[in-house]
């Protein structure tokens, strides 16, 4: 007979339902356990069949390869039986993992964890992030408007609201690992330029209004944030965005800048125009540095 799971083990399973995969460092960053305890908890949950574990060479926060965990069917069913996960969410949305793109998924998660840190330091900021697993239908169906170049699916959808002013901003996240073509004349080739044009189409046609209800805010447009792990790719993306007219809604930065200063800092280049200086996605009056603390 399988022993009952502890509240902290259940909390880890719930976090996996939110984030899809987590490294030991991310489990620690979320406050679920220390690194040492995270390794012990991972071992127990793996033995009980609730999670799977894969070794990932992606360099994490501590600069070392880490084990990455994900839900197995037994873990998904446990959460559904406890009422902590909607039964309408298909099991494979949570258990089907593309091991070739773990680095991409982990960087998305780090961005989201940094967002959490931002709201913890500034309580007047309310951040709502739609989990791609729990809100998979929003990600898969909200971007199918039959425009000139339809079909983009963002890596993240979230809003930031400031309680004093009541203003809210909508953001779409794109984590770029330099695997996609920048631009192609072939209409069938998916590339970054077509992706930006899809967002332009959505912006021009106010196709983002449906997110107001689920995120609880009124939006006057949105910003698309590109995060890339290398300076060379960042420069390439900036040149591409500068070549596209009316692309000021696209903001770009490097992942190292996020770890060193936080997503709220003056680290973002607007419209690819690096010569005009950097900006904060919170604006000049709310911007602040929020570097990630050292994890034990």
N, C-alpha and C positions, 0 to 999 in steps of 0.2 A: 504494500500500500504506500503510495507516495505521500510524503509529509506535506503538511500545509505550508504554503509560502509565507514568509514574514512580510510585514507591511513595506519594508524597504525593498524586498525582492519584487513585490507587486508594483511598487512605484517605478522600478527599473523597467518592468514589462510595459507599463503605461507610457513611459518616456520613449521606448522603442516604437510603440504604435504612433507616436507623434513624429519622431525623427527618422524612422525606418531603419537606420543603422546608427551605432554609436561606438566610438573608440573609448578605451579606458580613461583617457584624458578628458574626453567630453562628458563622460559619466561623472567624473570628479568636478568638472567645471559647472555642471548643472546642480551640484550640491547633493548628489545622490549617494556618494561614498568617496572616501579617499582613494587614491590610486591603488594602494595595497588592498584595501577592502573591496574595491571594485573588481580586482583580479580574483579574489576569493569568491565573491558573489557570482561572477561570470562562470567560474568553474562549477559551482553548485547548480546553477540554472541550466548549464549545458548538460550536466549529468542527468538532470530530471527531464530533459528533452524539450524544455520550454524555449530555448534559444539555440542558435547556431553561432559558431565562431570561425572567423577566417583571419589569417595573418595578412596584414596589409603593409606593403613597403612605403606607402605615402608618409612623408615626414610630418609628424604631428607637432603639437606645441612644444614638446620637450626635445624635438629633433631626433626622435628614435621611432623606428617602426613599432606599431602597436597592433594588438588583436582588436578586431572589429566584430561587434555582435549584432545579431538580427533575430527577429522572431521566427520561431517555428510554428507550425500549425497548432501544436498543443498550447503554446503561449497565447496565440490569437483566440483560440476557443475558450481558454480560461478567462481572458478579459471580457469576451462576449457573455459568458455565463454569469459573470459578476455584474453585468450591466455597465461596464466601464468602456465598452466599445460597441458601436452601433452594428447590429447584425447585418445591416444592408451593405457594410463595407466588405467587399470580397476578400477572402483569405489571401489570395495571391497578390493583392495590392501591397500587402505587408510582408509576405514571405518570399516573393519573387525578387531576387537581388541580382543586379548585373555586377558581377565581381570585377569586371574590366573597368568600371567607372566609379570605384569606391572613393578614389581621391576627389573626384568631382562632388560626390554626395557629402563627404566629410567636410569639404570647404563650405558647402551650402549650410551645413549644420553649424560650423564655427561662426559664420555670419549671423545666424539666428541667435546663437548663444551670446554674441556680442550685443545684439539688439536687446536681449534680456538684461544685460549688464547696464546698458544705457538707461533703461527705465528704472532700474534699481537705484541709480545715482541721482536721477531727476524724477521725483515722484509726480511732478506736474505733467509728465509725458506718459501717455497711454498708448502702448504698442499692441496691435492685434495682428497676429500672423496666422494665415490659413495653412494648416498642415497639408502638404501634398498627399498624404495618405488618408487622413480623416475627411478631407475635402477634395478627394481625387476627382469628383465629378465637376467641380468648379474649374479645375485645371484642364480637364480634358474637353469640356464642352463650351467653356466661356470664350474660347478663342477660335471658333470655327465660323465666324462671320464670313460669308463668301465675298471677300474683298479681292483686290488685285493679287495679293500674295498672302493668302490665309494659311493658318496651320501652326502658328507659333505657340509653344507651351512654355511659360516662364518657369524658372527654378524656384521662385518664391513670390508670394503675393502678401503684402502687409500694408497697414496704415499706421501713421503716427499722428496722434491728436494731442493738442496742448490744452489743458483743462481751463486755464485762465482766459484764453482768447476764444476757445471753442473751435479753433481751426483744425482741420484734418488734411493730411496729405496721403495720397495713394502711391504705392511703389510696386514696381515689378522688378524682380531680381534675376539677373543673368550671370551665372558663374561660368566664365570662359576658360577652358583648359588648353586652348590653342589647337584643338582637334578639328574645328570647323573651318571650312573655306571662308575667307573674308568676303570675296565677291566673285560671282560667276555670271557669264552671259547666258548660260544654259538655264532656261526657266524651270527645269526639273530639279536642278541642284539646290539643296538647302544651304544657305550661307548667311553670314552675319548681316549683310546689306539687306537681304530680303526680310530678315527677322526685324530689323529696324523699320523697314517700310510697312510691315504688318502692324507694328505699334503705332506708326504714323496714321495708318488707316483707322485704327481704333480711336486714336485721339481726335481725328478730324470728324468722326461720326459719333462721338460721345458713347462709344461702345463699352465704356467702363462703368456706366451707371448701375449695372446689376450688383456691383460690389458694395454699393452704399448700404444696402440692407444687411448683408452678412457681416460687414465690418462696422456698421453703425456710424457712418459719417457722411457728410456732403462733400463731394470732390469737384474741383474745377480743373480737371485734367489729372495728369500723373507724371511721375518720373520713372524712367527705366535705368536701373543701376547695373553697370557692368563691373564685375570683379575678376581680375586675372592674376595668376601667381607669378608672373614674370614681367620685368621692365620692358623687354623687347616686344612682347605681345601687347602690353599696354600702349606702347608707342604706335604699333601697327593699328590698333583699334582707334586710337585718337585720330590718326591720319584718315582712316576710313570715315569716321563720324563727321570730321570736318568737311569731307567731300560731299556729304549728303545735306541737301538744303532742309531747313526747318527741323534740325535735329538737336535743338538746345535742351530738349527734355531728356536726352541721354547723358548720364553722368558716369564717370569712370574712375577707378582707383585700382591699386595693387593690394593683394592680400596682406603683404608685409606691413603696409601702412595701417591696416585695420588692427592687426595684432599689436603694433607699437603704440597706436594713438587712439584706436576705437572708431567705430562707424560714425560717431557724432562729431568727430574732429574735422578740421579744415584739410581734408585729404582728397576731395573729389574735384575732378576736372569736368567742367560743364561744356557739353557739345564738342568735346575733343579739343577745345582751345586752351591748351596748357599755358600759352603765353599770357593769358589774362589772369593767371593765378588760380589758386585752389579755393574751394568753397566747402561749407558744411551742409549736409542735407537738412539740417535743422534751421538753417538761416543764420545770419550774422549775430543775432541777439541771443540765440539759444545754444550756439555751438560750444562744445567743451571737449577736452581730451579725456578719454576713458580707456587707458591701456589695460590689457588683461593682466590680472595678478598672477604671481607665480603659484603654480599648483603643487600641493604636497603629494 
